Amino acid sequence: MTSRERIKRIIGGEKADRFGNPHEDTWLIIHNYFGTKTDEELRQKT
């Protein structure tokens, strides 16, 4: 699994081969990085 596939699976709420789901406080950082406000916007961006 590539790192891109891994990130897409984590954002999509699926289980990845490594890493679990990010801590809920981390989602704000992820949204700020990608410039998104909702989970759907984030899924479309990745």
Beta strands, then each sheet from edge to edge (+ up, - down):
end
